[in-house]
Amino acid sequence: LLTLSAGFSILNHHTFRLPVTIGVLVFSLLASLLVMILNPLIPAYDLQALPRSGLGAINLPTALLNGALSLLLFAGATQVNVGHLRTKLASVAALSVLGTVLAVAFLAIAAWYVFPLLGHAIPFAWCIVLGAILAPTGPVSVVGMLKRLGLPGPLQAVFAGESLFNDGVGVVIFGVTIGLATGDSQGVTGLVTVLCRSS
């Protein structure tokens, strides 16, 4: 996965010249689409088998939450001006909690209305789970974009801080809603512990 990401980043640099995170996403989607188109045309080879077996061998929730997310948060946190962040702590807290909750609600409602139009009606609890997955922003991409825009330091600290802390809020919302959707809900203490660990 890391090799593919690096390759897509290099391709983006020499072709589309989009922001790195968007470029990698675009090339990932194009590669997936290419595999889906070519798979029926080459019946002798199952092009989807290798990605499926590779991803199936990885415990993705553990790898992403305990591995990739930790590294992303650490990389983003090292680029934040702590002095500016302290002066804007109230704004960061309000944005990271309220902003994430509103984003999750918007995405859940949008999914609730869009999926039936595509012929895949799903319970609202799973729409909220999807919203909790999509709502938090990546701190590294946000910090990089803010530096390119040349915004004032305190404003950069607000956006970067919100981007760092909204992952913890997203994890808690995800934990609550996945518990409701599957009938295996955690206690309040467990969820508060998850929030503290993520933050």
N, C-alpha and C positions, 0 to 999 in steps of 0.2 A: 504493500500500500504506500509506504514512504517513497519507494522507487518510482512508482507511478505518479505520485504527487509531484516529485521533483521533475520528472519528465514532462508532465503537463505544464508545470511552471516555466520550464525552458521553452517549450513550444509556444506558450502564450507570449513570452518575451519576444520571440522572433516573428510572431504572426499578428495576433489581435492587439497586443500591448494593453490589455485590460488590467485593472487592479489585480494583484496576484490571487487573492481569494476568489474573486469572480472568475478569473481566467481558469483556475484549476477546476472550479465547479462546471464551467462551460465545457471544458475538454472531458471531464468525467462523464457528463451527460452525453456528449457526442460519442465517446467510446462505448458507453452502454447501449446507445441506439444502434451503433454499427454492429455490435455483437448480436443484438436482437434481429437485425435485418439479415446478416450473413448466416445465422444459424440454420434457418430453413433452407437456404440456398446450397449449403454444403452438408448434406445429410450424413456423409461418412464420418464427420467430426462433430462432436457435441461441444460447441464453443462455450456454452454456458456451464459445462460440467466443472471446468477448472476453477472459475470464480466461485461457483457454488460450493465446491468441496473445500476451497481455501478459506472462505468466510465461515463455512460450517465448522471448521476445525478450531476457530477462535471463539472464545467466550466474549462476544462483543460488548455486552453491558459492563462486564468487569474491566475489559481492556480500555473502553472509552471513559468510564467514570473514574476508575482508579489509576489509569495510565495517561491517556491523551489529555483529559480535562485538567488533571493536575499540572502537566507540563505547560499547557496553554495558559492557565491562570498564573503560573509562576513567571512565564515569559512576559505576560502582560503587566504583572505587578512590578517587575524590575524596571519598567519604562515609565512608571507613574511618579510624578513629583509628590512626595508624601506631604510636604509643607502646604502645597496648594490643596491637596486632598483634605487635610485637617480643617482648613478654613471653610470648605464646602461640604462637610460631612452630612449635614442635615439634608441638603439638596440631593446628595448622592443616595442617602438612605431612602428618601421619598421616591426618587425616580426608580431605584432598583426594585422596590417593593410594588408601588402603585403602577409603575410603567410595565413591569413584567406581568402583573395580574391583568391589566387592561389588554396587553398584547395577547396573552393566553385566551382571554375571553373573546377578543375579536377573531382570532384564528379558529377557535372552537366553533363559534357561531357561523363563520364562513364555511368551515368544513361541513357543519351540520346541514347547510343549505346546498352546498355544491355537490357533495357525494351522492345524494339521491338523484340529482340531475344526470350523473354519470352511471346510474344504475347500481350503486353500491351504498345503500342506506346503512349507516352504522350507528350504534347507540351513542348518545351525547357524551357519556363518560369517556369513551374512546376518542371522541373529538377533542375533549379537554386534554387527554394524554398527548395527542398530536400537537396541540397548541403549546403544551409545556415543553415538548421537544424542540419546537421551532422558534419559540419566542426569545430565549436568551441569545444575545449577540456574542460573537467571538472577540475577546479582548485584544488579541494580537492584531487582528484586521482593523479594529476600531482605532487603536493607538497609531498604527501605521498611517491610516487615512487622515487622522487629525494632524499628524506631523506634516503630511503633504499639504494640507490646507493652510497651515500656518496660523491656527487660531491662538488666542491668548492662553497663557499657561493655566490660569484658574478654570477657564472654560474647558480646556483639554482635560483637566483633572476631573471635572464633573462627568464628562462623557466616558472617560476611561474608567473611572471608579464605578459608575453605574454598570458599565459593561462587565467589570470584574465581579461585582456582587450579585448581579441578576442571575448568574449561573446557580448560586446557592438557593435563591428563591425558586428558580425553575426546577431544581432537583426536588425541593420539598413539594411543590405543586404536583410534579410527576409522581412522587411517592404516594401522595394522598389519592390522586385520581386513579393510579394503577391499582391501588388497594381497593378502591371502590368498584372499579371495573371488573376485577377478578375475585372480589369478595374476601381478600386477604389484607385488611387494613392494619396499619401500624398504630401504636398509641401516640399520643401527643408528645410524650417524652422522647420517643424514638425519632420523631420528625424534627423536633427542636435540636436533637443531637446531630442529625444529618445536616441541618442548616448551619450549625456552628462549625462542623467539620468542613463544609463546602466553602464557608466564608473565611 
